[in-house]
Amino acid sequence: MIGDEPDDGLTGLLEGAARSASAGDSAASHAASLGQERLWEWPRTVTWMETLAGRLASAAESGRSGQAVSLPVWGVLPRNLFFMLLVLAHGFRRTLPPY
């Protein structure tokens, strides 16, 4: 069932940073222990993720939704277009012989 499985990757990093932030630990040190040096999620930076984790932790404690963390459109749009072209190229390539 969805939601019953343990999360990994970006979600795990955010949840760990949120727990660390709410526990008073340094979110940056917890993120480093989860493999921050291997994280490549441009245009989302580690600082952006720590900000998001802090807002998630404060929203979880207060029970109210907070303000969304913004992302630069100039970074998200080209990234998404690149991946869309990559997926379409892969799909069209699979229609060509040999099957």
Buried (B, 14 or more C-beta within 10 A) or exposed (E): EEEEEEEEEEEEBBBBBBBBBBEEEEBBEBBEEBEBEEBEEEBBEBEBBBBBBBBBBBBEEEEEEEEEBEEEEEEEEEBEEEEEEEEEEEEEEEEEEEE
